[in-house]
Amino acid sequence: MSKIKNDYEVRNADYRLIHQESDEDIKTFIQLMEVQPGDKILDIGGGFGTTLAYLLKYAPTKDFEYHILDKSHKQLEKAKIHIADQNFDYDINKVKLIETDCVDASIDVEYD
């Protein structure tokens, strides 16, 4: 029996065109993250790695590990390709792709 894929699994949207944040918005977001050398960053619902691409472009350091948590295998594969295609001076092996459905996850700390 074939697996029925949801829209998220099969779409090929370019989210840079959908969200259209300004460079100033992105730079402010990255600055507020206060990324430090040695940090481990978890991107929940990270899709094809847009936030990581912005971090690699604007963060003051590239000495961090990045974990993308997403339920779509296809989106995670796109993330690896997307980041590699950007030609950032970054070890792609520091990117961990985690495929999971977070429906049953519990949250201990939540920030608004």
DSSP file with accessible surface (Angstrom, degrees, kcal/mol):
  #  RESIDUE AA STRUCTURE BP1 BP2  ACC     N-H-->O    O-->H-N    N-H-->O    O-->H-N    TCO  KAPPA ALPHA  PHI   PSI    X-CA   Y-CA   Z-CA
    1    1 A M              0   0  238      0, 0.0     2,-0.2     0, 0.0     0, 0.0   0.000 360.0 360.0 360.0 134.4    0.0    0.0    0.0
    2    2 A S        -     0   0  101      1,-0.1     2,-0.4     0, 0.0     0, 0.0  -0.496 360.0-112.4 -81.7 150.0    1.4    3.4   -0.9
    3    3 A K        -     0   0  149     -2,-0.2     2,-0.6     1,-0.0    -1,-0.1  -0.630  24.3-133.7 -79.9 131.3    1.9    6.1    1.6
    4    4 A I        -     0   0  159     -2,-0.4     2,-0.3     1,-0.0    -1,-0.0  -0.782  23.3-146.6 -86.0 123.5   -0.4    9.1    1.2
    5    5 A K        -     0   0  109     -2,-0.6     2,-0.1     1,-0.1    -1,-0.0  -0.700   6.6-130.9 -94.5 142.6    1.7   12.3    1.5
    6    6 A N    >>  -     0   0   71     -2,-0.3     4,-1.2     1,-0.1     3,-0.8  -0.344  32.7 -98.5 -82.8 171.1    0.4   15.5    3.0
    7    7 A D  H 3> S+     0   0  127      1,-0.2     4,-2.0     2,-0.2     3,-0.2   0.861 122.0  59.1 -57.8 -36.5    0.8   18.9    1.3
    8    8 A Y  H 34 S+     0   0   44      1,-0.2    -1,-0.2     2,-0.2    64,-0.1   0.868 104.2  51.4 -63.2 -33.3    3.8   19.7    3.4
    9    9 A E  H <4 S+     0   0   18     -3,-0.8    -1,-0.2     1,-0.2    -2,-0.2   0.834 119.0  32.1 -73.5 -33.3    5.7   16.7    2.1
   10   10 A V  H  < S+     0   0   65     -4,-1.2    -2,-0.2    -3,-0.2    -1,-0.2   0.655  89.8 104.6-105.7 -15.4    5.2   17.4   -1.6
   11   11 A R     <  -     0   0   99     -4,-2.0    -5,-0.0    -5,-0.2    -4,-0.0  -0.309  49.3-159.0 -72.0 154.0    5.1   21.2   -2.0
   12   12 A N        +     0   0  120      2,-0.0     2,-0.1    -2,-0.0    -1,-0.1  -0.311  31.2 158.6-124.1  45.6    8.0   23.0   -3.5
   13   13 A A        -     0   0   35      1,-0.1     2,-0.9     2,-0.0     3,-0.1  -0.421  41.4-135.0 -71.7 145.7    7.3   26.5   -2.2
   14   14 A D    >>  -     0   0   56      1,-0.1     3,-1.7    -2,-0.1     4,-0.9  -0.878  17.5-164.6 -99.2 101.7   10.1   29.1   -1.9
   15   15 A Y  H 3> S+     0   0   36     -2,-0.9     4,-2.5     1,-0.3     5,-0.5   0.700  81.3  71.7 -67.8 -16.4    9.4   30.5    1.5
   16   16 A R  H 3> S+     0   0  100      1,-0.2     4,-1.0     2,-0.2    -1,-0.3   0.851 102.3  45.6 -64.5 -29.5   11.6   33.5    0.9
   17   17 A L  H <4 S+     0   0  116     -3,-1.7    -1,-0.2     2,-0.1    -2,-0.2   0.787 114.6  47.6 -81.8 -27.8    8.9   34.7   -1.5
   18   18 A I  H  < S+     0   0  104     -4,-0.9    -2,-0.2     1,-0.1    -3,-0.1   0.937 120.5  32.1 -78.3 -49.9    6.0   33.9    0.9
   19   19 A H  H  < S-     0   0  110     -4,-2.5    -3,-0.2     2,-0.1    -2,-0.1   0.890  77.8-172.8 -80.1 -40.8    7.4   35.5    4.1
   20   20 A Q     <  -     0   0  145     -4,-1.0     2,-0.2    -5,-0.5    -4,-0.1   0.855  10.4-180.0  48.5  49.0    9.3   38.4    2.5
   21   21 A E        -     0   0   78     -5,-0.1    -1,-0.1     1,-0.1     2,-0.1  -0.502  30.0-112.2 -70.5 148.1   11.0   39.6    5.7
   22   22 A S     >  -     0   0   54     -2,-0.2     4,-2.3     1,-0.1     5,-0.2  -0.408  21.7-113.4 -77.2 159.4   13.2   42.6    5.2
   23   23 A D  H  > S+     0   0   85      1,-0.2     4,-2.9     2,-0.2     5,-0.2   0.882 119.8  55.4 -59.2 -36.0   17.0   42.2    5.7
   24   24 A E  H  > S+     0   0  123      2,-0.2     4,-2.3     1,-0.2    -1,-0.2   0.907 106.8  49.5 -64.3 -41.6   16.7   44.5    8.7
   25   25 A D  H  > S+     0   0   95      2,-0.2     4,-2.4     1,-0.2    -2,-0.2   0.929 113.5  46.5 -60.7 -45.4   14.1   42.2   10.3
   26   26 A I  H  X S+     0   0   12     -4,-2.3     4,-2.8     2,-0.2     5,-0.2   0.934 111.7  50.0 -64.6 -45.9   16.3   39.2    9.7
   27   27 A K  H  X S+     0   0   86     -4,-2.9     4,-2.5     1,-0.2    -1,-0.2   0.907 111.5  49.4 -60.9 -40.2   19.4   41.0   11.1
   28   28 A T  H  X S+     0   0   66     -4,-2.3     4,-2.5    -5,-0.2    -1,-0.2   0.931 110.8  50.1 -63.8 -44.9   17.5   42.0   14.2
   29   29 A F  H  X S+     0   0  101     -4,-2.4     4,-1.3     2,-0.2    -2,-0.2   0.937 112.3  46.8 -58.2 -47.0   16.2   38.4   14.7
   30   30 A I  H  X>S+     0   0    6     -4,-2.8     4,-0.7     1,-0.2     5,-0.5   0.917 111.5  51.4 -64.1 -41.7   19.7   37.0   14.4
   31   31 A Q  H ><5S+     0   0  145     -4,-2.5     3,-1.2     1,-0.2    -1,-0.2   0.920 107.3  53.1 -61.4 -42.2   21.1   39.7   16.7
   32   32 A L  H 3<5S+     0   0  127     -4,-2.5    -1,-0.2     1,-0.3    -2,-0.2   0.774  98.7  64.5 -66.7 -24.4   18.5   38.8   19.3
   33   33 A M  H 3<5S-     0   0   62     -4,-1.3    -1,-0.3    -3,-0.4    -2,-0.2   0.764  89.2-154.9 -68.8 -25.3   19.5   35.1   19.1
   34   34 A E  T <<5 -     0   0  139     -3,-1.2     2,-0.2    -4,-0.7    -3,-0.1   0.914  12.6-158.7  50.7  52.1   22.9   36.1   20.6
   35   35 A V      < -     0   0    6     -5,-0.5    -1,-0.2    26,-0.1    26,-0.1  -0.427   8.9-165.9 -65.7 128.9   24.6   33.1   19.0
   36   36 A Q    >   -     0   0  108     -2,-0.2     3,-2.2     1,-0.1    25,-0.0  -0.845  33.1 -83.9-115.6 152.5   27.9   32.3   20.8
   37   37 A P  T 3  S+     0   0   79      0, 0.0    27,-0.2     0, 0.0    -1,-0.1  -0.279 117.3  22.2 -54.1 134.3   30.7   30.0   19.7
   38   38 A G  T 3  S+     0   0   52     25,-3.5    26,-0.2     1,-0.3    27,-0.1   0.374  88.9 146.8  89.3  -5.5   29.9   26.4   20.7
   39   39 A D  E <   -a   64   0A  56     -3,-2.2    26,-2.7    24,-0.5     2,-0.5  -0.270  41.3-144.8 -62.6 150.7   26.1   26.9   20.9
   40   40 A K  E     -a   65   0A 150     24,-0.2     2,-0.5    26,-0.0    26,-0.2  -0.988  18.9-161.8-115.2 120.0   23.8   24.1   19.9
   41   41 A I  E     -a   66   0A  22     24,-2.6    26,-3.4    -2,-0.5     2,-0.6  -0.880   7.4-158.0-110.4 131.5   20.7   25.5   18.2
   42   42 A L  E     -a   67   0A  99     -2,-0.5     2,-0.8    24,-0.2    26,-0.2  -0.938   3.2-165.9-109.9 119.5   17.4   23.6   17.8
   43   43 A D  E >   -a   68   0A  26     24,-3.3    26,-2.7    -2,-0.6     3,-1.1  -0.889  10.4-155.8-106.5 101.4   15.1   24.7   15.0
   44   44 A I  E 3  S+a   69   0A 109     -2,-0.8    26,-0.2     1,-0.3    24,-0.1  -0.677  82.5   6.8 -82.4 123.8   11.7   23.1   15.6
   45   45 A G  T 3  S+     0   0   50     24,-2.9    -1,-0.3    -2,-0.5    25,-0.2   0.855  83.7 163.1  73.3  36.4    9.8   22.9   12.3
   46   46 A G    X>  -     0   0   11     23,-1.3     3,-2.2    -3,-1.1     4,-0.5   0.510  17.1-173.4 -71.9  -6.4   12.9   24.1   10.5
   47   47 A G  T 34  -     0   0    9     22,-0.3    32,-0.3     1,-0.3    -1,-0.2  -0.176  66.5 -10.3  53.3-129.8   11.7   23.0    7.0
   48   48 A F  T 34 S-     0   0   17     30,-0.1    -1,-0.3    31,-0.1    35,-0.1   0.199 106.5 -92.0 -96.4  21.9   14.4   23.5    4.4
   49   49 A G  T <> S+     0   0    0     -3,-2.2     4,-2.3    33,-0.1     5,-0.2   0.743  71.1 146.7  90.5  24.5   16.8   25.5    6.5
   50   50 A T  H  X S+     0   0   29     -4,-0.5     4,-2.2     1,-0.2     5,-0.2   0.923  76.6  49.5 -60.6 -44.5   15.9   29.1    5.9
   51   51 A T  H  > S+     0   0   41     -5,-0.3     4,-2.6     1,-0.2    -1,-0.2   0.921 110.4  51.1 -63.7 -40.9   16.8   30.2    9.5
   52   52 A L  H  > S+     0   0    0      2,-0.2     4,-2.7     1,-0.2     5,-0.2   0.926 107.8  53.0 -61.0 -42.9   20.1   28.4    9.3
   53   53 A A  H  X S+     0   0   11     -4,-2.3     4,-1.5     1,-0.2    -1,-0.2   0.925 110.2  47.7 -59.3 -42.5   20.9   30.2    6.0
   54   54 A Y  H  X S+     0   0   40     -4,-2.2     4,-2.7     1,-0.2     5,-0.4   0.905 110.6  52.1 -65.7 -40.2   20.2   33.5    7.6
   55   55 A L  H  X S+     0   0    0     -4,-2.6     4,-2.7     1,-0.2    -2,-0.2   0.929 109.3  49.0 -59.9 -45.2   22.4   32.6   10.6
   56   56 A L  H  < S+     0   0    3     -4,-2.7    -1,-0.2     1,-0.2    -2,-0.2   0.805 115.4  45.4 -66.5 -26.4   25.2   31.7    8.3
   57   57 A K  H  < S+     0   0  120     -4,-1.5    -2,-0.2    -5,-0.2    -1,-0.2   0.885 130.5  16.0 -81.4 -39.2   24.8   34.9    6.4
   58   58 A Y  H  < S+     0   0   52     -4,-2.7    -3,-0.2    -5,-0.1    -2,-0.2   0.622  90.8 106.6-116.6 -18.2   24.5   37.3    9.4
   59   59 A A     <  -     0   0   14     -4,-2.7   -28,-0.1    -5,-0.4   -32,-0.0  -0.373  68.7-128.5 -69.2 148.3   25.6   35.7   12.7
   60   60 A P  S    S+     0   0  122      0, 0.0     2,-0.3     0, 0.0    -1,-0.1   0.668  91.6  35.2 -71.0 -14.8   28.9   36.9   14.1
   61   61 A T        -     0   0   27     -6,-0.1    -2,-0.1   -26,-0.1   -26,-0.1  -0.968  51.1-165.8-136.6 151.9   30.2   33.3   14.4
   62   62 A K        +     0   0   72     -2,-0.3     2,-1.5     1,-0.1    -1,-0.1   0.154  64.0 108.8-115.1  14.4   29.8   30.1   12.5
   63   63 A D        +     0   0   80     27,-0.1   -25,-3.5     2,-0.0   -24,-0.5  -0.563  56.8  98.8 -92.5  70.1   31.1   28.0   15.3
   64   64 A F  E     -a   39   0A   2     -2,-1.5     2,-0.3   -27,-0.2   -24,-0.2  -0.982  68.2-121.6-148.7 157.2   27.8   26.4   16.3
   65   65 A E  E     -a   40   0A  64    -26,-2.7   -24,-2.6    -2,-0.3     2,-0.4  -0.810  26.1-155.6 -97.0 147.9   25.9   23.2   15.8
   66   66 A Y  E     -ab  41  95A   1     28,-2.1    30,-2.8    -2,-0.3     2,-0.5  -0.987   7.1-167.4-131.2 126.0   22.5   23.4   14.2
   67   67 A H  E     -ab  42  96A  39    -26,-3.4   -24,-3.3    -2,-0.4     2,-0.6  -0.964   5.3-160.4-115.3 121.9   19.7   20.8   14.6
   68   68 A I  E     -ab  43  97A   0     28,-2.8    30,-3.0    -2,-0.5     2,-0.5  -0.913   5.3-166.4-104.7 118.4   16.6   20.9   12.4
   69   69 A L  E     +ab  44  98A  23    -26,-2.7   -24,-2.9    -2,-0.6   -23,-1.3  -0.912  24.7 146.1-104.2 121.1   13.6   19.1   13.7
   70   70 A D  E     - b   0  99A   6     28,-2.4    30,-1.7    -2,-0.5    -2,-0.0  -0.990  50.3-134.8-153.4 153.2   10.9   18.6   11.2
   71   71 A K  S    S+     0   0  101     -2,-0.3     2,-0.7    28,-0.2    30,-0.1   0.609  84.8  83.4 -86.4  -9.1    8.3   15.9   10.4
   72   72 A S     >  -     0   0    1      1,-0.2     4,-2.0    28,-0.1     5,-0.2  -0.830  56.3-166.4-104.1 115.4    9.0   15.9    6.6
   73   73 A H  H  > S+     0   0   90     -2,-0.7     4,-2.4     1,-0.2     5,-0.2   0.906  93.5  54.8 -59.0 -41.7   11.9   13.8    5.3
   74   74 A K  H  > S+     0   0   70      1,-0.2     4,-2.2     2,-0.2    -1,-0.2   0.912 107.1  48.9 -62.2 -42.9   11.7   15.7    2.0
   75   75 A Q  H  > S+     0   0    1      1,-0.2     4,-1.9     2,-0.2    -1,-0.2   0.903 110.4  51.6 -64.3 -38.6   12.0   19.1    3.7
   76   76 A L  H  X S+     0   0    4     -4,-2.0     4,-1.7     2,-0.2    -2,-0.2   0.903 109.2  49.5 -65.9 -39.4   15.0   17.9    5.7
   77   77 A E  H  X S+     0   0   90     -4,-2.4     4,-1.8     1,-0.2    -1,-0.2   0.903 109.6  52.1 -64.9 -39.9   16.7   16.6    2.5
   78   78 A K  H  X S+     0   0   46     -4,-2.2     4,-3.4     1,-0.2    -2,-0.2   0.868 104.5  58.2 -62.6 -34.9   16.0   20.0    0.9
   79   79 A A  H  X S+     0   0    0     -4,-1.9     4,-2.5   -32,-0.3     5,-0.3   0.934 105.1  48.2 -60.7 -47.4   17.7   21.7    3.9
   80   80 A K  H  X S+     0   0   66     -4,-1.7     4,-2.1     1,-0.2    -1,-0.2   0.929 117.0  42.5 -61.2 -43.2   20.9   19.9    3.4
   81   81 A I  H  X S+     0   0   97     -4,-1.8     4,-2.7     2,-0.2    -2,-0.2   0.930 112.3  54.3 -68.3 -44.7   21.0   20.7   -0.3
   82   82 A H  H  X S+     0   0   20     -4,-3.4     4,-0.7     1,-0.2    -2,-0.2   0.919 112.8  42.2 -56.5 -46.8   19.8   24.3    0.3
   83   83 A I  H ><>S+     0   0    7     -4,-2.5     3,-0.9    -5,-0.2     5,-0.7   0.927 114.1  50.6 -70.4 -42.4   22.6   25.0    2.8
   84   84 A A  H ><5S+     0   0   53     -4,-2.1     3,-1.2    -5,-0.3    -2,-0.2   0.895 107.5  54.9 -62.7 -37.4   25.3   23.3    0.7
   85   85 A D  H 3<5S+     0   0  110     -4,-2.7    -1,-0.2     1,-0.2    -2,-0.2   0.681  94.8  68.5 -69.6 -19.2   24.2   25.2   -2.4
   86   86 A Q  T <<5S-     0   0   78     -3,-0.9    -1,-0.2    -4,-0.7    -2,-0.2   0.596  96.9-136.3 -77.5 -11.2   24.7   28.6   -0.6
   87   87 A N  T < 5 +     0   0  146     -3,-1.2     2,-0.2    -4,-0.4    -3,-0.1   0.864  40.3 167.6  57.0  39.0   28.5   28.1   -0.5
   88   88 A F      < -     0   0   46     -5,-0.7     2,-2.0     2,-0.1    -1,-0.2  -0.533  49.1-113.3 -75.5 150.8   28.8   29.2    3.1
   89   89 A D  S    S+     0   0  145     -2,-0.2     2,-0.3   -33,-0.2    -1,-0.1  -0.586  78.1 121.0 -82.0  76.5   32.1   28.6    4.8
   90   90 A Y  S    S-     0   0   28     -2,-2.0     2,-0.9    -7,-0.1    -2,-0.1  -0.997  71.7-115.5-146.6 135.9   30.4   26.1    7.2
   91   91 A D    >   -     0   0   82     -2,-0.3     3,-2.5     1,-0.2     4,-0.2  -0.627  23.0-157.0 -74.0 105.8   30.9   22.4    7.9
   92   92 A I  G >  S+     0   0   44     -2,-0.9     3,-1.8     1,-0.3    -1,-0.2   0.738  87.7  73.1 -60.2 -19.2   27.6   20.9    6.7
   93   93 A N  G 3  S+     0   0  108      1,-0.3    -1,-0.3    -3,-0.0    -2,-0.1   0.647  82.9  69.1 -71.1 -11.4   28.3   18.0    9.0
   94   94 A K  G <  S+     0   0   59     -3,-2.5   -28,-2.1   -30,-0.1     2,-0.6   0.502  82.0  90.8 -80.4  -4.9   27.4   20.3   12.0
   95   95 A V  E <   -b   66   0A   3     -3,-1.8     2,-0.5   -30,-0.2   -28,-0.2  -0.838  63.6-163.8 -94.1 120.2   23.8   20.2   10.7
   96   96 A K  E     -b   67   0A  92    -30,-2.8   -28,-2.8    -2,-0.6     2,-0.6  -0.917   5.1-153.5-104.6 127.4   21.8   17.4   12.3
   97   97 A L  E     -b   68   0A  50     -2,-0.5     2,-0.5   -30,-0.2   -28,-0.2  -0.898  11.6-172.5-103.0 122.8   18.5   16.5   10.6
   98   98 A I  E     -b   69   0A  66    -30,-3.0   -28,-2.4    -2,-0.6     2,-0.6  -0.957   7.5-159.6-121.8 113.5   15.9   15.0   12.9
   99   99 A E  E     +b   70   0A  96     -2,-0.5     2,-0.3   -30,-0.2   -28,-0.2  -0.829  34.7 130.8 -95.5 120.1   12.7   13.6   11.4
  100  100 A T        -     0   0   60    -30,-1.7     2,-0.6    -2,-0.6   -28,-0.1  -0.984  55.9-122.9-161.5 155.8    9.9   13.3   13.9
  101  101 A D    >   -     0   0  101     -2,-0.3     3,-0.6   -30,-0.1    -2,-0.0  -0.935  23.5-159.6-102.8 115.4    6.3   14.2   14.5
  102  102 A C  G >   +     0   0   56     -2,-0.6     3,-1.8     1,-0.2    -1,-0.1   0.229  56.1 115.6 -84.9  17.1    6.1   16.3   17.6
  103  103 A V  G 3  S+     0   0  110      1,-0.3    -1,-0.2     3,-0.0    -3,-0.0   0.887  82.5  39.7 -55.8 -39.6    2.5   15.6   18.4
  104  104 A D  G <  S+     0   0  159     -3,-0.6    -1,-0.3     2,-0.1    -2,-0.1   0.358  89.7 121.8 -94.7   9.2    3.3   13.8   21.6
  105  105 A A    <   -     0   0   63     -3,-1.8     2,-0.3     1,-0.0    -3,-0.0  -0.351  50.6-146.1 -73.0 148.2    6.1   16.1   22.7
  106  106 A S        -     0   0  100     -2,-0.1     2,-0.5     0, 0.0    -2,-0.1  -0.889   6.0-142.4-112.7 150.9    5.9   17.9   26.1
  107  107 A I        -     0   0  116     -2,-0.3     3,-0.1     1,-0.1    -2,-0.0  -0.942  17.1-179.6-116.5 127.8    7.3   21.4   26.7
  108  108 A D  S    S+     0   0  155     -2,-0.5     2,-0.4     1,-0.3    -1,-0.1   0.800  76.6  27.2 -92.6 -35.6    9.0   22.3   30.0
  109  109 A V        -     0   0   95      2,-0.0     2,-0.4     0, 0.0    -1,-0.3  -0.995  66.1-173.4-132.5 132.9    9.8   25.9   29.2
  110  110 A E        -     0   0  148     -2,-0.4     2,-0.4    -3,-0.1    -3,-0.0  -0.990   7.4-157.8-128.6 132.8    8.0   28.2   26.8
  111  111 A Y              0   0  202     -2,-0.4    -2,-0.0     0, 0.0     0, 0.0  -0.900 360.0 360.0-108.3 139.7    9.0   31.7   25.8
  112  112 A D              0   0  198     -2,-0.4    -2,-0.0     0, 0.0     0, 0.0  -0.724 360.0 360.0 -96.4 360.0    6.7   34.3   24.4
